[in-house]
Amino acid sequence: MNGTPTPVDAPAPNAWEELVTAALLGTERRTPPGCPPGPEAPAALLDAAAVETVRRRAGLRPGRAAARPEPAAKDPRPPLPTAAARRLAMLLTDRPGTGGGGRRGTAPDLMELLPQWLATTNAQGFAPPPELLPALLDAARGRTDLRQAALAFAGPRAVWLARLNPDWRFALRATPGGGVALPHLDDADRIRRLWQEGLFAERVALLGAIRAREPAAARELLATTWATERAEDRLMFLDSLRTGLAADDEPFLEQALTDRSRNVRATAAELLSSLPDSALAARMAVRAGACVAVDHTGNTPTLMVEAPHECDAGMEGDGVVAKAPAGRGERSWWFGQLVEAAPLATWPARLGRRTPQEIVALPVADDWQGELHAAWCRAAVRQRNAAWARALLGAPGAPEAGGPGAVSLAERSKLLATLGGAERADWVAGFISAHGLSEAFQLLGVCAVPWSEPLGRAVVDALNIARDAGSYPWSFSGVMGLAERCLDPSEARRLDGLMAVPDETEDASPGAGGYWAEAFQRLVSTLRLRAAMAEELGAA
């Protein structure tokens, strides 16, 4: 040992690739480089691979250290209370049950409570525990309905984390400019630069922010580049004018009526028809009014409809789509669009100074009632006209076909959305009391949470009636799930008597009593859990 290193032969070019190829093909078919053929070849291959592995590792040079990421922005909100943080961890680790037959048992579905928990937390203004942000982002990644509330709760650290993990890229897309702060709305130079050079998402966010504060300034900014925007971008930008829509927007929207894009023209016409004093609304009032009149020749005043015989250039210029969908008659298609776009104030003046209730109650000749009332429904929703919505909804206890203008539950839901929260809940409660729950699911979806006491009582009473009748409980699983999320937690005490297994009648569905008992036990457990969650957040 004189300290002189033993010379080592330089590796042959592509030595590692040759060894891998020999290992894949087998030493009988491919002799490893530098190894004699024969029975010793496999062992020689392994020895050579070991030497080459050590050589490769020893020859690696350390890479340049990456720059450390900048710290996440500070979150000024107060930290989440300890009990609420523990609750969030439970909500994020829960997984929906996968029991056979669709049977859920009596345990609350915690993941279904997460949206409500996030809404309450955001209202209280708490910041999340940093260690739970990855699980929160994973939950929002899998459920798009959680994203807006989850990202609001996660705050600036969500964007910071999303830049480090491609699985959370949705947080960058959901945040204008990937979290880049918009310029101050008083900084005219930066606003102009961002509007002219920014990414589409940044420009949409900028326009929306200005529109919410200064509607005229947003419209003027849009006008500076309107002629050079792509059609799909013009449509998105035009949609932002719904916020703060006013008579001052009419000249710009009239200009958009001549746009080369049909979708842009249609949106401009819709917005103009939402302005009852606009020139387009007046033109539509004349056209629609010419189609409807009161006939006094019979014993009862009757509405007569004479639909347009053609869709002329003026109608098309005002946004009327000439080509009817498959299965629709052209005249009824044109007629519906005219009535939908005409101001509802047109009709009392046109039809004998009658009130909306009196107009809706008039018979309509020649089977035009469905088309006329459906168009009035759309007009009431577009113009947010509560008086017409009440008239078209009718009394909640009226026969199913007697909701005068609401041709479907979807139309009823839209009409209800024009009413105040208390009036909406009272109407749906009356509907449930008269018709039960079989068709109330869609109507319940537009009611404010938590449900008012009359509405909650109507739902519980209807569920109890269905239980006593021995109905299939799984037919009401959707309503029961809504009740778990929407009933006021204070209702839990009224439900204790419904958790026992009821006596089954002869005509009851087999096993229904057990299912009903489980469903009510789960409902009570969920309501009590929601009460505890609210208390933990200081929102009881």
Order of alpha helices (4+ residues) and beta strands (2+ residues): alpha-alpha-alpha-alpha-alpha-alpha-alpha-alpha-alpha-alpha-alpha-alpha-alpha-alpha-alpha-beta-beta-alpha-alpha-alpha-alpha-alpha-alpha-alpha-alpha-alpha-alpha-alpha-alpha
